[in-house]
Amino acid sequence: MLSPIKLILLLAVIGAVYFIARKAGYLGGKSEKQNNLQGNKDGAGKESTDLVKCQKCGTFVASLEDHRCEH
């Protein structure tokens, strides 16, 4: 039969395994690597460039000034 000490120890081991698995990224929690890749939370690094469609060739480019159509 399980004594109260054995039950507490079993719950502590299960909790430790669960916590380590979450930190490692096996159970849907964010791992250390994912946190480092995410960067700052203030929006830095989320800049984007709007693309413009060239009327001659239909290619989308960042700037029509530097674009040369190759027909």
C-alpha distance (Angstrom), angle and dihedral (degrees) to the residues before:
residue distance angle dihedral
M1 . . .
L2 3.79 . .
S3 3.74 116.3 .
P4 3.83 121.9 -148.9
I5 3.81 90.9 -104.5
K6 3.81 91.2 54.5
L7 3.82 91.2 49.1
I8 3.81 91.9 50.8
L9 3.80 91.1 47.6
L10 3.81 91.2 48.3
L11 3.81 91.8 50.9
A12 3.82 90.5 48.0
V13 3.82 91.5 52.2
I14 3.81 92.4 47.3
G15 3.81 90.4 48.4
A16 3.81 92.0 49.4
V17 3.81 92.3 49.8
Y18 3.81 90.4 47.9
F19 3.81 92.4 49.3
I20 3.82 93.3 48.1
A21 3.81 91.9 46.6
R22 3.83 90.8 52.3
K23 3.81 91.9 48.7
A24 3.81 90.4 49.5
G25 3.81 90.7 51.6
Y26 3.80 98.7 -114.4
L27 3.82 95.8 119.3
G28 3.81 103.0 42.8
G29 3.79 97.6 -87.8
K30 3.78 118.5 126.2
S31 3.77 113.1 -96.7
E32 3.80 124.6 -143.4
K33 3.81 89.9 -102.1
Q34 3.81 92.8 53.7
N35 3.80 91.0 48.7
N36 3.80 90.9 52.5
L37 3.81 92.5 47.6
Q38 3.79 92.1 50.4
G39 3.80 91.9 64.7
N40 3.76 123.9 -168.8
K41 3.78 119.2 -1.8
D42 3.80 93.4 -143.4
G43 3.82 93.4 83.7
A44 3.79 98.2 -97.3
G45 3.78 112.4 150.6
K46 3.79 95.4 25.1
E47 3.77 97.1 104.8
S48 3.79 119.0 132.7
T49 3.76 137.7 -171.5
D50 3.78 123.7 -131.3
L51 3.78 113.7 -129.4
V52 3.80 122.9 -135.9
K53 3.81 123.5 -150.5
C54 3.80 115.9 -125.3
Q55 3.82 109.7 -127.3
K56 3.83 93.1 -146.5
C57 3.80 103.9 48.4
G58 3.83 104.0 11.9
T59 3.80 94.3 -124.1
F60 3.79 117.9 143.4
V61 3.83 111.9 -128.0
A62 3.79 136.0 170.9
S63 3.79 93.7 -124.6
L64 3.79 129.7 15.4
E65 3.81 90.0 -155.1
D66 3.82 93.2 70.9
H67 3.81 96.2 36.6
R68 3.81 123.0 103.3
C69 3.80 119.1 -173.3
E70 3.79 115.2 -130.3
H71 3.81 105.2 -150.0
